[in-house]
Amino acid sequence: MSEGWNSFGAQAMHYFNRPDGGVRREPLAGPAAWRGDELRQREDWIETFDAPAVAELDAALAAARARGLTLETLRREDVALPRLGARVAAWRAILSGGRGFVLLRGLPVERWGEADSALIYWALGLHLGRPGAQNPAGELLGHVVDYGEDAANPYVRRYRTAGDIAYHCDLADAVGLLCLRTARRGGASRLVSSVSVYNALLARRPDLVARLYEPFLLDNRDEHRGDQPPYLPVPPCRYADGVLRTFYHSDYFRSVERHPEAPRFSPAERELLDLYEAIADDPALRLDMQLRRGDLQLVSNHTVLHARTAYEDDGARGGKRHLLRLWLSL
C-alpha cells in the first residue's frame, strides 16, 4: 500500500471483505432499491457545481500545481475544500448507504484540459475516500476510450473498444467516470439497482437465489502473474445487517469457460445468469443517461450494476469519446 492510494490487491481485498449473514429470502426496501421508471420522473439524483464550487476547485488546483504535486504525491491534506466538504460527505453517504449513485454536472474540463482535470478529479477522490489502482500494473486513472481493439473479440477489455459493455461491477467500493469528451452518438451509461434486480429474481425464481451466495469463477483476463490461477472464486451476493452487497460481472463470469481446466456451467447456473441479466436490462428497472462534457458520475459497486451501449466517435473533427475512470475505497 502506498501512502496515498491502495494497491490493486489491497483494494480488491477491502472490497470483497463483505459480511456474510446468510441468504436473504425476503425482498429488500430502502433507497438502494430504486427503479429507473421512477427516477426518470425526477432529477434529484443530479447536482451541479456552481460558480463558488468551481472557484474553490480552481484554487485547490492552482495550489497543487504551484507545489509540483502529482497524482502519486497529492494527499488529502494538500487540497482544501471548505465549501465543498459537506457536499462531498453527502455524496459519500449516498454511495455507502443511500441510492448508490449521483451525477454531478458543471466541471470545466475543457478549460482545465486533460492533465489538470485528472489532478482535481483525483483530489476529489481523496476527499471522497481512498483511490486505488485499477490493475496489477498500478494504473491510477483509467482512460475509457476506443483504442481500436476488436470489439468482436470476446476476451478484449471492453472499455478499450467502442462496443457495448455488459452489466458489471468494478473491484472497488465505488467508481467515478469523468467525461472529457462525448461521442457522436451512443455510449449511454446504463445503471440498475442490484437490490431491485435481486428483489425481482426473488419474486420470479426464488429457487435460484441461493446460488448467488456460492462462488462463481471470475476470469482475470490474463492479468494474473506467475503461478497464480487465471481465475478466482467470488460469491456474487453477501447479505448482513439489512444490507445486500452484490458483485456481478457478466462477461468475466462467462468467459471463464475458455480455460479447459475450469468447470462448465450447469444448466441451472446458465439459466440464473441469463435471467439475472434479463431482469437487469428491464427498461422499468434500468436508468440510462448520456454523460455530457464535464459530468462526473459516481456509482457504488455494492448496490448498482453499470453497463454501456455501443457508440460512434466523431472522427478527426470532434476527437474520441474520452472518460477518466476512478476507483475508490470508502
Residue pairs with C-beta under 8 A, 6 or more apart in sequence:
1 7
1 10
2 72
3 75
4 72
4 73
4 74
4 75
4 76
4 126
4 131
5 72
5 130
5 131
5 132
5 133
5 140
6 14
6 130
6 131
6 132
6 133
6 329
7 132
7 133
7 138
8 132
8 133
8 134
8 135
8 136
8 138
8 171
9 136
10 132
11 132
11 133
11 171
11 172
11 327
11 329
12 171
12 172
14 173
14 329
15 171
15 172
15 173
15 247
15 301
15 329
16 171
16 234
16 247
18 238
18 240
18 245
18 302
19 238
19 240
19 241
20 213
20 238
20 239
20 240
21 239
21 240
21 241
22 213
22 239
23 209
23 210
23 213
23 239
24 198
24 209
24 237
24 239
24 244
25 202
25 206
25 209
26 202
27 33
27 199
27 202
27 203
28 195
28 198
28 199
28 242
28 244
30 195
31 98
31 99
31 100
32 98
32 99
32 100
32 193
32 195
32 244
32 300
32 303
33 193
33 195
33 196
33 199
34 99
34 100
34 193
34 196
35 193
35 196
35 284
35 285
36 191
36 192
36 283
36 284
36 285
36 286
36 287
36 288
37 283
37 284
37 285
39 45
39 287
40 287
45 99
45 101
45 102
45 103
46 102
46 103
46 104
46 105
47 87
47 102
47 103
47 104
47 105
48 104
48 105
48 106
49 57
49 104
49 105
49 106
49 107
50 106
52 83
53 83
53 84
53 87
54 106
54 107
54 108
56 81
56 82
56 83
56 84
57 81
57 84
57 107
57 120
57 123
57 124
59 80
60 79
60 80
60 81
60 120
60 123
61 112
61 116
61 119
61 120
61 123
63 78
63 79
63 80
64 74
64 78
64 79
64 119
64 120
64 123
65 116
65 119
67 78
69 78
69 119
70 119
71 118
71 119
71 122
71 140
71 141
72 140
74 119
74 122
74 123
74 126
75 126
76 126
76 127
78 123
79 123
79 126
79 127
81 88
81 123
81 127
84 127
85 127
88 124
88 127
88 128
91 102
91 104
91 128
91 298
92 128
92 129
92 330
94 100
94 101
94 102
94 298
95 101
95 102
95 128
95 173
95 174
95 298
95 299
95 300
95 330
96 173
96 300
96 330
100 193
100 299
100 300
100 302
100 303
100 304
101 191
101 297
101 298
101 299
101 300
101 304
102 297
102 298
103 289
103 291
103 295
103 296
103 297
103 298
104 295
104 296
104 297
104 298
105 292
105 294
105 295
105 296
106 294
107 117
107 120
107 178
107 294
107 295
107 296
108 294
109 117
109 178
109 179
109 180
109 293
109 294
110 293
110 294
112 120
114 180
114 322
117 178
117 180
117 324
118 141
118 324
121 141
121 176
121 178
121 296
121 324
121 326
122 131
122 140
122 141
122 326
124 296
125 131
125 176
125 326
125 328
128 174
128 176
128 298
128 328
128 330
129 173
129 174
129 328
129 329
129 330
130 328
130 329
130 330
131 140
131 326
131 327
131 328
131 329
132 172
132 327
132 328
132 329
133 139
133 140
133 327
134 140
134 141
134 142
134 170
134 325
134 327
135 223
136 223
136 225
141 324
141 325
141 326
142 159
142 324
142 325
142 326
142 327
143 322
143 323
143 324
143 325
144 159
144 177
144 321
144 322
144 323
144 324
144 325
145 160
145 320
145 321
145 322
145 323
146 160
146 161
146 162
146 313
146 320
146 321
147 160
147 161
149 156
149 157
149 160
149 161
150 156
150 161
151 158
151 161
151 162
151 163
151 310
152 163
154 251
154 255
155 221
155 222
155 255
155 258
157 221
158 164
158 165
158 166
158 251
159 165
159 325
162 183
162 186
162 187
162 310
162 311
162 312
162 313
162 321
163 310
164 307
164 308
164 309
164 310
165 251
165 307
165 308
166 250
166 251
166 277
166 307
167 190
167 192
167 248
167 250
167 277
167 280
167 281
167 305
167 306
167 307
168 248
168 249
168 250
168 251
168 252
168 305
168 306
168 307
169 194
169 246
169 247
169 248
169 249
169 301
169 302
169 304
169 305
169 306
170 301
170 327
171 301
171 327
172 301
172 327
172 328
172 329
173 300
173 301
173 302
173 328
173 329
173 330
174 298
174 299
174 300
174 301
174 327
174 328
174 330
175 298
175 299
175 301
175 306
175 325
175 326
175 327
175 328
176 296
176 297
176 298
176 299
176 325
176 326
176 327
176 328
177 189
177 291
177 296
177 297
177 299
177 323
177 324
177 325
177 326
178 295
178 296
178 323
178 324
178 326
179 291
179 292
179 293
179 294
179 295
179 296
179 297
179 322
179 323
180 293
180 322
180 323
180 324
181 293
181 318
181 319
181 320
181 321
181 322
182 290
182 291
182 292
182 293
182 321
183 311
183 312
183 313
183 314
183 320
183 321
184 311
184 312
184 313
184 314
184 315
184 318
185 311
185 312
186 309
186 310
186 311
186 312
187 290
187 291
187 308
187 309
187 310
187 311
187 321
188 288
188 289
188 290
188 308
188 309
189 288
189 289
189 290
189 291
189 297
189 306
189 307
189 308
190 286
190 287
190 288
190 306
190 307
190 308
190 309
191 286
191 287
191 288
191 289
191 299
191 304
191 305
191 306
191 307
192 280
192 281
192 285
192 286
192 287
192 304
192 305
192 306
192 307
193 285
193 303
193 304
193 305
194 244
194 246
194 248
194 280
194 302
194 303
194 304
194 305
195 244
195 246
195 303
196 285
197 276
197 279
197 280
197 285
197 305
198 209
198 212
198 237
198 244
198 246
200 279
200 282
200 285
201 208
201 209
201 275
201 276
201 279
202 209
204 275
204 279
205 272
205 275
208 268
208 271
208 272
208 275
211 268
211 269
211 272
212 235
212 236
212 237
212 246
212 272
212 276
213 235
213 236
213 237
213 238
213 239
214 235
215 233
215 234
215 235
216 233
216 234
216 235
216 236
216 253
216 256
216 269
217 231
217 232
217 233
217 234
217 253
217 256
217 262
217 263
218 231
218 232
218 233
218 234
218 249
218 252
218 253
218 256
219 230
219 231
219 252
219 253
219 255
219 256
219 258
219 259
220 228
220 230
220 231
220 232
220 252
221 252
221 255
222 230
224 230
230 259
231 256
231 259
231 262
234 247
235 247
236 246
236 247
236 248
237 244
237 245
237 246
238 244
238 245
238 246
239 245
244 303
245 302
245 303
246 302
246 303
246 305
247 301
247 302
248 276
248 305
250 273
250 277
253 273
254 273
256 262
257 264
257 265
265 273
279 285
280 286
280 305
280 307
288 309
289 297
291 297
291 323
299 306
311 321
313 319
313 320
313 321
314 320
